[in-house]
Amino acid sequence: MKFKNESSELYIPNGVDEKKVLESITHLAIGAHQDDAEIMAYSGIAECFGKKDKNFGAIIATDGRGSPRDGFYKNFSDEQMKHARIAEQKKAADIGQYAALALLNYHDVENIPQKPMADDIYNFLMASKPEVVYTHNLADKHGGHICVVLSTIEAIRRMPKEVRPKKLLGCEVWRGLDWLDDNSKILLNTSYSPNLANSLLSVFDSQISGGKRYDLATPARWLANATYAASHSADASSHLSYAMDLTPLIENENKCISSFVENHLMDFVNDVKNRLAPNLKNKNEDFNF
């Protein structure tokens, strides 16, 4: 497979024929950075792990050179950091039994035209035609993540409708999604095999040593989500990740992305207002928005 960026790489852990392995992918994560796939799409990794009829794949947009660094990695150059981060991501692919890993190796997706990245994503999608795609959510606060999700939507919208993914899920990384209306919230069970999750997250030593304890924070978020998912019933699972269902945006390519997000935000605003309003009126107060 050819990509727009000359330094891009397709990594196939088990060495199977490229065409065959890409066609076997049923679940695909598309993330901006190394470890994004493991944080936001663990439920998909776990669902495919050890299965014959399901296979997980990942696309990572950046090369890792801008990552924070400390400890052992404190004096690493950008080039050294790039190689460390790519090696970590490949190791995660080995551990998680990914069918294929595409490393697009862009330096900074926030400052490049989105079209080349969308082209790369489109080509991978057409070769694999996965059923489920995990990417960043549209309310994420990381600019690079937003660029990736918008490129992903653009790429899927180019596909013939009959081969588009059945589901597109915008997942948690740099903003939790507990604020989403319960009727709009997709619950992803991340309870399966804590040892596998820990193994995947702990691979990214350059981040952990650099003071970013994603290996602790991610399972903690999943635990908190499961505990606070429902106030009047016992926990249905021990760990949960939340996702924003972006499927309507790929079912209808004319659907406005900004209006889609605004509707979710207004649902949250109205929920808060409706819970506060009766008590505020007793105090002769009202909302000004």
LINJOCOR-V687376 format. One record per residue. RES is the residue in one letter. OMEGA is omega in degrees with one decimal (* if undefined). Layout:
res: {RES	RES}
omega: {OMEGA	OMEGA}
This chain:
res: {M	K	F	K	N	E	S	S	E	L	Y	I	P	N	G	V	D	E	K	K	V	L	E	S	I	T	H	L	A	I	G	A	H	Q	D	D	A	E	I	M	A	Y	S	G	I	A	E	C	F	G	K	K	D	K	N	F	G	A	I	I	A	T	D	G	R	G	S	P	R	D	G	F	Y	K	N	F	S	D	E	Q	M	K	H	A	R	I	A	E	Q	K	K	A	A	D	I	G	Q	Y	A	A	L	A	L	L	N	Y	H	D	V	E	N	I	P	Q	K	P	M	A	D	D	I	Y	N	F	L	M	A	S	K	P	E	V	V	Y	T	H	N	L	A	D	K	H	G	G	H	I	C	V	V	L	S	T	I	E	A	I	R	R	M	P	K	E	V	R	P	K	K	L	L	G	C	E	V	W	R	G	L	D	W	L	D	D	N	S	K	I	L	L	N	T	S	Y	S	P	N	L	A	N	S	L	L	S	V	F	D	S	Q	I	S	G	G	K	R	Y	D	L	A	T	P	A	R	W	L	A	N	A	T	Y	A	A	S	H	S	A	D	A	S	S	H	L	S	Y	A	M	D	L	T	P	L	I	E	N	E	N	K	C	I	S	S	F	V	E	N	H	L	M	D	F	V	N	D	V	K	N	R	L	A	P	N	L	K	N	K	N	E	D	F	N	F}
omega: {179.2	177.9	-179.3	-177.7	-176.5	-178.5	178.9	-174.5	171.4	-177.7	178.1	-172.2	-175.1	174.8	179.6	177.9	-174.1	-177.4	-177.6	-176.1	177.9	179.6	-178.5	-174.9	177.7	-178.9	-174.6	173.3	177.8	-174.5	-179.2	-170.0	171.7	-177.9	176.1	-178.4	-177.6	-180.0	-170.8	-173.1	-178.0	-179.9	177.9	176.8	-178.2	-179.8	-177.9	-171.3	176.5	-178.3	177.5	-175.2	179.2	179.4	-177.3	174.0	-179.1	171.5	178.3	-169.7	-172.0	-175.4	174.4	-174.5	-178.4	-175.6	173.7	-177.6	177.8	179.3	-179.2	-173.9	-171.9	-175.6	177.9	172.2	176.7	-179.3	177.4	179.9	177.4	-178.4	178.8	-177.3	178.5	178.2	178.4	-178.5	176.7	178.3	176.2	178.5	176.8	-177.5	-176.8	-179.8	177.3	175.9	-179.0	179.3	176.4	178.0	-175.7	171.5	169.5	-178.6	-172.8	-173.9	178.7	-174.2	173.7	174.5	-177.4	-174.5	179.2	178.9	177.6	177.5	179.7	180.0	179.3	-178.5	178.3	-179.8	-179.9	178.7	-174.5	-179.1	-179.6	178.3	-176.9	175.7	175.8	174.8	-179.3	179.3	-174.0	176.0	177.8	-177.2	177.4	-177.1	178.8	178.8	178.7	177.5	-178.2	-179.1	178.3	176.9	179.1	178.3	179.2	-177.7	-178.7	179.5	177.1	-175.7	171.1	-173.7	-174.6	-179.8	177.9	175.7	177.6	-179.1	170.9	-173.7	176.6	-166.2	-179.7	162.7	-178.7	165.3	176.2	-177.9	178.4	-179.9	179.3	174.1	-176.2	179.6	-179.2	-173.4	173.9	-179.9	179.0	-176.8	179.3	-177.9	-172.3	171.8	177.0	-179.9	177.4	178.9	-179.9	179.8	-179.6	-175.8	-177.4	177.3	-171.7	-175.0	-178.1	177.5	-179.5	178.6	179.3	175.6	178.1	-172.8	177.7	-179.7	177.1	-173.9	-175.6	176.0	177.7	176.3	179.3	179.1	179.2	178.4	-178.4	-178.1	-175.9	-178.5	-179.2	-174.3	-172.1	176.3	178.4	-179.3	179.4	177.3	-177.0	-178.3	-180.0	168.5	-179.1	176.0	172.4	-178.7	-179.3	-176.6	179.1	-178.1	177.1	173.6	179.8	-176.5	177.9	-179.4	-176.2	-177.9	-177.7	177.9	178.2	179.6	-179.1	178.4	176.5	-179.4	179.7	174.0	178.6	178.6	-177.9	177.3	178.3	-180.0	-176.8	178.2	-178.7	-169.5	-177.3	-178.9	179.4	179.8	176.8	178.8	-178.9	177.1	178.0	179.2	176.2	178.1	*}
